[in-house]
Amino acid sequence: MIRLILLRLCESFFRHMWLYFLPIVLMITLGVVYIMITPPKFLSWGTFYIQDESLLYSLNSVRERGFTFDTPSEVTVDEMNELFSSAAFMRAVAQQTNLEEKMSADRKTVEQTLEEMRNSIWAQSTGERMVFIGVAHEDAELAHQLAQSTMDTYTQWKINISQYESAEAQRFFAELLDEYRSELEPIRNSLTDYLISHPEPVRGERPALEVAEIDRIQAELQMSEERLANAENKEENARLALTQAESDVRQTYLIFDSPILSLEPMNSLTDMAVTFIVFLFIGLFLSVVGIVGGVFINRSILFPLDVRQAFDLPVLATVPELDQRSFDDALFYLPAPNFGREPSSSVSDLTDYDITIPIRIYKGADEKVNSERNGSTHQDSEHHDSLHADNGFRS
């Protein structure tokens, strides 16, 4: 089976050999053209170092972090990739670059500019706490601006998020404090009024009903005071978080490597060689697909193994492929069937038959026939000629 497959693959390749070389040549040409027309790009990059806890967080503990299996760098990269898909964040990045003017153009220009920025900027985790920010662009100055602006915008976004959350929390607890204070005052007044209206007796103890009512009011008052104190504590934490938000974020996201202006393009000989090899492999793949496809499409019988594989029959003989020039114009005459006589083993005995059938043979057999016919008598030749004429055959 493997031999048959290899034979068919070779037959499919050599049958249209130049056709299968065409995809390779085309892809090599496309690879060379692509390398020549691709403009060089400049790379500008920077790195973040993410801390789990800043000094302010360890001192105040006003921010709570949930448990996660992801590393700090992975969480940051996921956040940045999500922000890259938002128009607001990308507009904020463009405001600090030379692309700011395009943000005031028509809608199509703005969308093209944002898409260009998304294709140029990427974030990558390079460790448990390290995040790589890279920008590749044809303009070296713009690449540097985009890298710096991306890091600054992300830091400011984290500050804004922290400040917004803290401000909302402070506003929420401030409103809640007013409500709790308004509920606490009537309870205090109720306890005072009840004690005034039910003074402690001079002799003996208070009645059990009065003691129970006083205990109920005091318990309600204590619960309200604890609830108010808890809300005041949270409001203080929110106000403190609002104050420390910027410092906390800047301590958490430390810029280790600031982006620098690149003076040399990133397209090296290695990159061009890799690009060329990729195009070459694509061409080889297309050629292999064509060869294999030709094997599956061609269902004809090509080799003796095909007969054995398809019909499970033995091959008795094969017809060799011969060039047309190997054939001769001579005719070899076979006798027509005559069931009353034994077949002759000599060519000279063909004259004893009444009818002859002409077939073509190739040169090796033709020489043998001619040598035997030259040894025959002239009478036999005349008899052959008369028979041929009678039956409409030409010698």
Secondary structure, 3 states (H helix, E strand, C coil): CHHHHHHHHHHHHHHCHHHHHHHHHHHHHHHHHHHHHCCCCEEEEEEEEECCCCHHHHHHCCCCCCCCCCCHHHHHHHHHHHHHCCHHHHHHHHCCCHHHHHHHCCHHHHHHHHHHHHHHEEEEECCCCEEEEEEEECCHHHHHHHHHHHHHHHHHHHHHHHHHHHHHHHHHHHHHHHHHHHHHHHHHHHHHHHHHHCCCCCCCCCCHHHHHHHHHHHHHHHHHHHHHHHHHHHHHHHHHHHHHHHHHHHHHEEEEECCCCCCCCCCCHHHHHHHHHHHHHHHHHHHHHHHHHHHHHCCCCCCHHHHHHHHCCCCCCCCCCCCHHHEEEEEEEEECCCCCCCCCCCHHHHHHCCCEEEEEEEHHHHHHHHHHHHCCCHHHHHHHHHHHHHCCCCC
